[in-house]
């Protein structure tokens, strides 16, 4: 529910005031937070994580403890921050990214069956009521050539059974710049492309019995995206943009590229459009110096929000979305997601799930929509 604005009518504003009077915090959301943890994970850790999220999501975080072939793993833990150029800096605590940490724990964990079991438990058996069991899924995937987990942290994307339960997917690939050359290496860019094409191409069936092809969004940061474009690794829908040629829609390109560029905002590359990529500016921060208090996690928050919004606003299967409708929806989702990122930047840790936070997200979204796309007569609806 959006806050009161001058753009809303009196009846919807009154309903908003009534809802706020009844609920001290916004309604919890039907979101499942799933992740693997090591044998060193304690009850106190779960309680602390739940305390951070319980106001926002309906279910407690689902944590899969790594016991496999009598091996024990430790939970990956890092120290992460941004430098003066807003580049990510981090280091692993102890050996938590080694063979006994992330490199072992993340190998095909969770599995496709793990996720299917979780969906069945919380949302019902897909065989009973398929329409009510379709989910939007967002994941952070290690995409570098020598990344922890050897790329198996996203192996379950290839599962036909799981893909039949998904209506929209967001993939946030992670690959860091090589400090010796100041850019993402070609091998890391190629590794990310392999991950993308492995999911994208196996998602396109040649026969009618193959799983349907879900639309999805790829959310790399600017450094990984630039390396992939230099090598024409994104796919047919984006490889010609740097040659100043519009993309050609052939019915197969169904993914959006949303490039995260820190303080510069983001760039959206639609899968089919007569338009060139859309530049989405960052919102003006409401801090004393208009600088971020802590930008760590803002890009992740933008990517996850963008996935959730695109999935939630996707048209029904029997509705053919026109290009104009799609682009308006894309702008709508990008504006709100940018507001989410701004809210994270303005908070030292993570924003609280509160009406004040949603007010701030709404305010930033309106700024981005009004300032960036004046030619588009569409506003976020209450």
N, C-alpha and C positions, 0 to 999 in steps of 0.2 A: 504494500500500500504506500502510495506516494504521500509526501507531506502536503499541507495546504499551499497552494500557489494561486497567483492571479489568473492562471490559465484554466482552472478547474471550475466547474459549476457549483452552485450552492449546495445541491443535494449530495454530491460526492464529497464535498468538503465536510459537510455535517456528518456523513458516515465515517469519515476519517477521524474526526474529533471523538465520536462515540467509541470507535475501536480503541483509540489511545486511552480513553478514560477507563475502559474495561481491562486493558492489558498493560502492565507496567513495562513490558518489553515486547518487541514484535513477535508474531507467531513463529514457533520453531519450524524448520524446513525439513521436507522428506529427503534428507541427504545421508548417505552412508559413507563414512570415512574408514577406509580399509588400508592396512599396511603391515608389513612383516617386522617383527622385533626379535631380538636375541634372547638367549636364556638368562641374561643379566637383567632383563626388564622386570621391574618390581611392581607390586600392587600400588605403591605410592606414585610411581610414574604414570600408571593408568589413571589414578585419581586426579593427578595434576592436569593431565591432558583433557580428561573429561570436564574438569572445572572450567577450562578455557572455552570449551565448545558446547557445553550442555544447554546454554540459553539459545543457541543458534540452530542446532540440529536435533531431530527427534530421537535418534538412537545414539547410544554410547559408541565411541570409536571401536571398530572391530580389528583387533590386533592378533596377527597370526604368528605364533612363536615358532622359531626355526629349529625343529628337531628332525634331522634327516640322516638315516644310516648311521645312527649312534654318534653323529657329529653334534657339537654344540657351537653356537655362534654368539657373538656379542652385537649389541645394537649399534648401528652406525651413528656416531655423534660428531658434529663439526662445530667449529667456531667460524662464523661468517659475518662479513661486513662489506661496506662499499668504501672505496678510496675517494680522494677529492675529485676524480674524474667520473665518479659513480660506477666504476668497474668493480665487479664482484671479486672479493678476496676471501679465501677460506683455507682452513687446514683441518685435517682429521684429528680427533682426540685419540690418543694412544694408537692402537693398530686397528681402529674400527672400520677402516676401509680395506683391510687386507683380507687374506683367505678366510680368516675366522670371523671377519666382519662383513661388510657390504659385498665384497667379491664372492663370498660363499652364500650369504643369506639371500641375496637378490636373484640367485639363479633359479628361474622359473618358480618364484614365490612372490605373490600368490599364483597358483595355477588357475587355468580356466575353470576347472571343476570347483576349486575353492570359491570362485566368484559366483558360479552358477548356484552352488549350495546356499550361499549367502542371499542371493536374490530370491531363491525359492522360499527360504525361511522368512524373509521379511516382506516379500511382495507377492507370494503365491506361486504356484506351479504354472509355468508358461503354457503347458499343455491344456490347462483348464480354461484360462482366460488370457489369451495372448495379448489382447489390446491393452489391458491394464498393467501388463508386466514389462512393457517396453521402457528402457532406461536410457538416460544420458550418462556417458562415462567420460571422465577426464583423468589423464594420467601424466605424471612426469616420468620421462624415459631417458635413461642413460644412453647417449647416442654416440659417444666418442669411440674411436677405434680400439682403445685399450681401457674402456670404461669398466668400473666395478660391476660385476655380475655378467660380464661378457655379452651384454645385449639381451640376456635372457629374462630381464625384469619385465619385458613386454612381450614375451613369447606367446602369452595367452591371446594376443590380438588375432592370431591365426585360427583360433577355434571357430569352426562353423556353428557349433551349438551356442556359443556365447554371442556371436555376431547376430544371431537371430533374435536375441533379447535386447539389442541395442538399436535405438533410433537415431542417435547422434554420438559422435566420439570426438574428443579433443586430445591431441597429443602435443605435449610440451617437451621437445627434445633438448637435452643438456649436453653441451660440448664447450669447453673453455678455450680461450685463446692461448696459443703457444707464446709464452713470455719472450722467447728468443727472437721471434719474428713479428710479434705484435698482432697476430691474426689467428683465426682458426685454421688448422692445417688442412691440406687437401685430403689426407687420409681420414681425418675426423669428419669432414664434410661428406665424403663418399660413404662413410659408415652410417651417417644419419640418413643419407639418401637410400641406402640399402634397407634400413628400418622402415622408411616411408613406403618404398615400392613393395616391400615384402607384404605390408598390410594392404596397401592400395591395390596392387595388382591381383593378389589372391582374393580380393573383395569383389572382383569383376568376373562374374560367371559367364561361360560360353553357352550354357544351357539353362532352360527354364527352372530346373530343379536346384540350381546353385543358390546359396543365400543371397538375398537382395543386397545391393550395394548401398551402404549407409553413407550419407554425407559426413564429412568430418573437417575439422580445422587443425592446421598445423601452426604452432605458436613458438617459433624459434626467436632467439634474441638477434639483434642486428648483426652481430659478428658472425654467427653461424649462417644466418640467411645470406649475408654477402658472399661468404665462401661458397655456398651452394649455388648461388646465381652465377658466380664467375665460372663455374664448371658446368652450368646448365643441368643441374641435378634435381631441380624441383619437379619436373614433369612437363608435359605438353602445355598445361594451362598457364605456365608462368615463364617458360624459358625464352620467349621472344620479347618480353617487356623491356629488357635492357637495350633492345634494338629499335625501340620506339614503334613497335608494331602491336596492335591490339590482339588479345588472345582470340582463338577460334574455338567455338564450342562444337565438339563432335559427339556429345552424349556420354563421354566416358570420364571427363574431368569433373569431379564432384567435390573437390576439397578446396577450402579457403586457406590462404596463407596470411596469418596475422603476425607481422613482424614487430617485436617489442624493441623500442628504441629509447628507453629511459626517459630522460627529461624532454626528449623530442617527441614523445607520444608513440604512435604506432603507424604502420602502413598495412593496409588491407589489400590483398590481391584476390578479387573475386574469381571463381572458377570459370564463369562465362559472363561476358559483358562487353559492350562496345566501349566502355570506359577504361581508362588507364587506372593503375592502383590508386587507392584513396588514402590520402594523408590525414591522419587523425591527430590533432594536437593534444598535448597534455593540458590538463586543467590548471588554472592558476591556484597555487597552494595558499591556504589561509594560515600561514605562519608569519611571525614577525618580519622575517626577511624574505618571504616567499621561497625559501629553500626547504628541502625535505628535512624533517626531524630524523627520520631513519627510512631510507628507501628500500631496505632489505625486505624482500617478499612482495613488493608492489607489482613486479612483473608477473610473478606467479599468481597473485590475486587477480590481475587483469585477465590472464589466460584462462583461469578456472571460471571466472565470472562470464567471460565471453562464451565458453563452451556451454555453461549452464543456460545462458540466455538464448543462444541459438537453438539448443535442444528444446527448451520450453516453448519457444515461439514457432517451431517448425510446423509447417502446414500439415494437415491430415493427408494420408496416403492418396485419397481420391481427389485432392485439390491440386491443380496444376498452378504453381506459383510463377507469375510472370517475372520478367527481368526487373521491371520497375518495382514490383512488390518485394522482390528479394533484396534489392539495393536499399530500399527504405528500411527493411527489417535489419539489414546489416548495419546501417548507420545507427539505428535505435539501440541495438545491442552493444555496439562499439562505444557509444556515448556513456551508457550506464557503466560498462566495464572500466572505462577510463576514470569515472567517478570513484569506483571501488579502489583502483590503484592510487588515486589522489588521497583517499581517506587513509590508506595504509601508510603513505609517505608522511602524513601529518601526525602519526602516532608513534610513540617510542617503541612500543612492543606490537601488539595487534589490536585493532579497534574493537571496542565492545559491541555486542549485538544489542543495539539500542535505537530508539527513535531518533536520537541526535545523530548517530552515525548514518542512518538512512536519509535523514534530512541533508546531511553533507554530501552524500553520494548523489542525491537528486539534484542538488544545487550545481554540483560540478558537471553532471550530465547535461543539464539545461545549458550551461555555459558552452560546453563543447558542441552541442547540436546547433545552437543559435549562431555561434561564432564561426563554425566551420562550413556549414552547409545551408547557407541562407536561401539557396534556390530550391531546397526541398521543403515542401509545406507539410511536414509531419512532426508531431510533437509526441513525447512520451505520454501515454494515456494513464490516467489515474487508476 
